[in-house]
Amino acid sequence: MEARAILRYARISPRKVSIVMDLIRNKPLDEALAILQYTPKAACEPLLKLVNSAAANAENNFNMDRNNLYVAECYVCPGPTLKRIMPRAQGRAYRILKRTSHMTVVLKEKA
């Protein structure tokens, strides 16, 4: 039995998110929440909300014990990229890619 939470179209690069996800993968729930709370990265705030949401799903929808939960899977996929233009010298224009992410967190109970 597993509980999952998905955040789609987050306005942060998947590369930045995957660095933080590597820190919490296979960690107990309390330890993962502590890591996210005290890590100074931009991806920590949406991930903290996502892990809390997955924990709430586990408790309310699947009657799992919060003390036995751990982060079984967490992964990020690139979402659609917003393409913008930055004017440069002599009439040129540079392309700016504003990347988005789809984040997924799966919590399972220890056997």
Secondary structure, DSSP 4 states (H G I P E B T S, - for coil): -EEEEEEEEESS-HHHHHHHHHHHTT-BHHHHHHHHHH---TTHHHHHHHHHHHHHHHHHHH---GGGEEEEEEEEEE-PPEEEEEE-GGG-EEEEEE--EEEEEEEEE--
